[in-house]
């Protein structure tokens, strides 16, 4: 290219890498020669090898890829990461984890400078894969992994607090739960029948709800837990409709998300029942739908937590942080 342009190799290089050191006339000659040769410029991958950095942050999502764009709280979390990436001049690559055999190769092949892992299970093999990459990494929500930062709220304490509101004056409380393991099996079971809860967020929230129920004088074995495969309003509506049709329908439901709580509200209304007189309901996250439906819920900022994860991962020395939360009381629970 330099020969065709009639300039030195150094001038051709400066045209792309340090254009302020090249005259307009020389730059024009080089770019004209490049166009004639079909050369688009230096390969970004080669540049990243030279720099030792891709200036990209990898976000490991243990959900189907569309979840990142459909779930309001996932969107908020990713927006927080994007805020920091934009400030630092970084890109963001979403690495969806589906439970298939190609999950680990997807991690090891990722050309990124650091990782953020969306909450996953204790036995997820991608955690070891991220560790093996020897790059800064932080987990959101859990589990805690040696050498990786952890950002999230105290889920047990928050569940205890909102559960105390949900189960006040209740005789037949129920919980609508996130999945227990990566198998994502939907089931309805008594609290005593729960075993091997491998998602730390699910495990800690169940422990908090259990404490709230027992504080209210209700044995955990008598609390019905509807486990959903996904954080999905439609699935929650179906399982709550099933519980309401039982011989002993619940009179209080604590859901692990506002999406699940919204599904519960739909099922309760479809059954001709009144909230909170017949059934009290609580959610989690304080999403827009919570305000629309008057849901009592746990407020947390997943956008701020996403930003905290990004700062930790890009800081080169990820630390652990406990984020703030609060219970917001609205009309879906009894006074």
C-alpha positions in Angstrom: 0.0 0.0 0.0 2.8 2.4 0.8 4.5 1.6 -2.5 1.3 2.3 -4.4 0.8 5.6 -2.5 4.4 6.6 -3.0 5.0 7.1 0.7 7.1 5.4 3.4 5.7 2.4 5.4 5.9 4.6 8.5 3.6 7.2 6.9 1.2 4.5 5.9 1.1 3.2 9.5 0.8 6.7 10.9 -2.2 7.4 8.7 -4.2 4.8 10.7 -2.6 4.9 14.1 -1.4 8.5 14.5 -3.2 10.5 11.8 -2.2 13.9 13.4 1.4 13.1 12.3 0.5 12.9 8.6 -0.2 15.7 6.2 -3.6 15.9 4.6 -2.0 15.2 1.2 -0.1 12.1 2.3 -3.2 10.8 4.2 -5.3 11.2 1.0 -2.7 9.3 -1.0 -2.6 6.4 1.5 -6.4 6.2 1.8 -6.8 6.2 -2.0 -4.3 3.4 -2.3 -6.1 1.4 0.4 -9.4 1.8 -1.4 -7.8 0.6 -4.6 -6.3 -2.5 -2.8 -9.6 -3.2 -0.9 -7.8 -2.6 2.5 -10.3 -1.6 5.3 -7.6 -0.7 7.9 -5.9 -2.5 10.7 -7.6 -5.6 12.1 -9.1 -4.8 15.5 -8.2 -8.2 16.8 -4.6 -7.7 16.0 -4.7 -4.3 17.7 -6.2 -5.9 20.9 -3.4 -8.5 20.9 -0.8 -5.7 20.8 -2.5 -3.7 23.6 -3.3 -6.9 25.7 -6.8 -5.6 26.0 -10.1 -5.9 24.0 -11.7 -3.0 25.9 -14.8 -5.3 26.2 -16.6 -6.5 29.3 -18.3 -10.0 29.2 -21.7 -10.4 30.9 -22.6 -14.0 31.6 -26.3 -14.4 31.6 -27.8 -17.7 32.9 -31.0 -17.2 30.9 -32.1 -17.3 27.3 -30.7 -14.4 25.4 -34.1 -12.6 24.9 -34.5 -12.5 28.7 -31.8 -9.8 28.7 -34.1 -7.5 26.7 -37.5 -8.6 27.9 -37.2 -8.7 31.7 -37.4 -5.2 33.2 -34.9 -5.9 36.0 -32.4 -7.6 33.7 -32.7 -4.6 31.4 -32.0 -2.3 34.3 -29.0 -4.3 35.5 -27.5 -4.3 32.0 -28.1 -0.5 31.7 -26.1 0.0 34.8 -23.2 -2.0 33.3 -23.6 0.0 30.0 -23.4 3.3 31.9 -19.9 2.4 33.2 -18.8 0.9 30.0 -19.7 4.1 28.1 -17.8 6.2 30.7 -14.7 4.0 30.3 -14.8 3.6 26.6 -15.6 -0.2 26.8 -18.0 -2.4 24.9 -20.2 -5.1 26.4 -20.6 -8.7 25.2 -23.5 -10.8 26.5 -22.6 -14.5 26.9 -25.8 -16.5 27.3 -25.6 -19.7 29.4 -28.2 -22.3 28.6 -27.0 -25.4 30.4 -25.7 -27.0 27.2 -22.3 -28.5 26.6 -21.0 -25.3 24.8 -21.4 -23.1 27.8 -17.8 -23.5 29.0 -16.3 -23.1 25.5 -18.3 -19.9 25.1 -16.6 -18.5 28.2 -13.1 -19.7 27.3 -13.4 -18.3 23.8 -14.7 -14.9 24.9 -12.3 -12.0 24.0 -13.0 -9.8 27.0 -11.0 -8.0 29.7 -13.3 -9.1 32.6 -16.5 -10.9 33.5 -19.7 -10.1 35.3 -21.7 -13.3 36.1 -25.5 -12.8 36.6 -26.7 -14.9 39.6 -26.3 -18.6 39.0 -26.2 -21.9 40.9 -23.5 -23.3 43.2 -22.7 -26.1 40.8 -22.6 -24.0 37.6 -19.4 -25.1 35.6 -19.1 -21.6 34.1 -17.9 -20.3 37.5 -14.8 -22.5 37.3 -14.4 -21.5 33.6 -14.4 -17.8 34.5 -11.9 -18.4 37.3 -9.6 -20.2 34.9 -9.5 -17.2 32.6 -7.5 -15.3 35.3 -9.3 -12.0 34.5 -11.1 -9.7 36.9 -14.6 -11.1 37.6 -17.6 -10.4 39.8 -20.8 -12.3 40.6 -24.1 -10.6 41.0 -26.3 -12.1 43.7 -24.3 -15.3 44.2 -22.7 -17.7 44.7 -19.6 -16.4 46.5 -16.5 -17.6 44.6 -12.9 -17.4 45.7 -11.1 -14.7 43.9 -14.2 -13.1 42.5 -16.2 -10.1 43.8 -19.8 -10.4 44.9 -22.4 -7.6 44.6 -26.0 -7.9 45.9 -28.3 -7.3 48.7 -28.9 -9.3 51.9 -31.6 -11.5 50.4 -32.4 -13.4 53.6 -32.9 -10.2 55.7 -35.0 -8.6 52.9 -37.2 -11.7 52.6 -37.7 -11.8 56.3 -38.8 -8.2 56.3 -41.2 -8.4 53.4 -42.4 -11.8 54.5 -43.4 -10.4 57.9 -45.7 -7.9 56.1 -47.0 -10.5 53.7 -47.8 -13.1 56.4 -49.3 -10.8 59.0 -52.7 -12.2 60.1 -52.3 -15.1 57.5 -53.3 -18.6 58.2 -52.3 -20.3 54.9 -49.2 -18.4 53.5 -47.6 -19.4 50.3 -44.4 -18.5 48.4 -43.9 -18.2 44.6 -40.3 -19.1 44.1 -37.5 -18.8 41.6 -36.1 -22.2 40.4 -34.2 -24.3 42.9 -31.5 -25.6 40.5 -30.3 -25.4 36.9 -32.8 -28.2 36.0 -35.5 -25.5 36.5 -38.3 -27.9 37.5 -41.7 -26.4 38.3 -43.4 -27.9 41.3 -45.7 -27.1 44.2 -44.5 -28.5 47.5 -44.6 -27.8 51.3 -41.7 -25.9 52.7 -40.4 -29.1 54.4 -40.2 -30.8 51.1 -37.6 -28.4 49.7 -34.1 -29.8 49.3 -30.9 -29.1 47.4 -31.6 -25.4 46.7 -28.6 -24.6 44.6 -29.4 -21.1 43.6 -28.1 -18.9 46.5 -30.6 -16.1 45.8 -33.5 -18.6 45.9 -32.1 -20.3 49.0 -31.5 -17.1 51.0 -35.0 -15.8 50.2 -36.6 -19.0 51.2 -34.7 -18.9 54.4 -36.0 -15.4 55.1 -39.6 -16.3 54.3 -39.3 -19.3 56.5 -38.2 -17.1 59.4 -41.1 -14.7 58.8 -43.6 -17.6 58.8 -42.2 -19.1 62.0 -42.2 -15.7 63.6 -45.9 -15.5 62.8 -46.5 -18.9 64.5 -46.8 -20.9 61.2 -44.7 -24.0 60.7 -42.6 -24.0 57.6 -44.0 -27.4 56.6 -47.4 -25.7 56.3 -46.2 -23.0 53.9 -46.9 -24.0 50.3 -44.1 -23.1 47.9 -44.8 -22.9 44.2 -41.5 -23.2 42.3 -41.4 -21.6 38.9 -39.0 -22.6 36.1 -38.6 -19.0 35.0 -39.2 -15.5 36.3 -42.3 -15.2 34.3 -45.7 -13.6 35.0 -47.6 -16.2 32.9 -46.1 -19.2 34.7 -46.7 -17.5 38.1 -50.4 -16.9 37.1 -50.8 -20.6 36.3 -49.3 -21.9 39.5 -51.2 -19.5 41.7 -54.5 -20.4 39.9 -53.7 -24.0 40.8 -53.1 -23.1 44.5 -56.3 -21.1 44.6 -58.3 -24.0 43.3 -57.0 -26.3 46.1 -58.9 -27.4 49.2 -56.9 -24.9 51.3 -56.1 -21.9 49.1 -53.5 -19.5 50.3 -54.5 -16.2 52.0 -51.1 -14.6 51.6 -48.5 -14.9 48.8 -44.9 -13.7 48.8 -43.4 -13.7 45.4 -39.7 -13.5 44.5 -40.2 -10.8 41.8 -42.7 -8.2 40.8 -43.3 -10.1 37.6 -44.3 -13.2 39.5 -46.5 -11.1 41.8 -48.2 -9.5 38.8 -49.1 -13.1 37.6 -50.4 -13.8 41.1 -52.6 -10.7 41.0 -54.1 -11.8 37.7 -54.9 -15.2 39.1 -56.5 -13.8 42.3 -58.6 -11.4 40.3 -59.7 -14.1 37.9 -60.8 -16.2 40.8 -63.1 -13.4 42.0 -61.1 -12.7 45.1 -60.2 -9.4 46.6 -56.6 -8.1 47.4 -55.7 -7.9 50.2 -58.9 -8.9 52.0 -58.9 -12.4 50.7 -55.3 -12.8 49.6 -52.3 -10.5 50.5 -49.5 -10.3 47.9 -45.9 -9.0 47.9 -43.4 -8.7 45.2 -39.7 -8.0 44.8 -37.6 -5.3 43.0 -40.0 -2.3 43.0 -40.4 -2.4 39.2 -42.8 -0.1 37.4 -45.5 -2.8 37.5 -45.4 -2.8 41.3 -46.5 0.8 41.5 -49.2 0.2 38.9 -50.7 -2.7 40.9 -50.1 -1.2 44.3 -47.8 -4.0 45.3 -45.9 -4.1 48.6 -42.4 -5.0 47.5 -38.7 -5.0 48.2 -37.1 -2.0 46.6 -33.5 -2.3 45.2 -31.7 -0.7 42.3 -30.4 -3.3 39.9 -29.1 -0.5 37.8 -26.9 0.7 40.6 -25.8 -2.9 41.3 -25.0 -3.4 37.6 -22.8 -0.3 37.7 -21.1 -1.5 40.9 -20.4 -4.9 39.2 -18.9 -3.1 36.2 -16.7 -0.8 38.4 -15.5 -3.9 40.3 -14.7 -5.9 37.2 -13.0 -3.0 35.4 -11.1 -2.0 38.5 -8.8 -5.0 38.2 -9.3 -6.0 41.9 -12.9 -6.9 42.3 -14.3 -6.5 45.8 -17.6 -7.5 47.4 -20.4 -5.0 48.1 -23.7 -5.3 49.9 -26.3 -3.1 48.2 -29.1 -1.2 50.0 -32.7 -2.4 50.0 -36.0 -1.4 51.7 -39.6 -2.6 52.0 -42.2 -0.4 50.2 -45.7 -0.9 51.6 -48.7 -0.4 49.3 -52.2 -1.6 49.1 -51.6 -5.3 48.3 -51.0 -6.2 52.0 -53.2 -5.8 55.1 -52.7 -3.0 57.5 
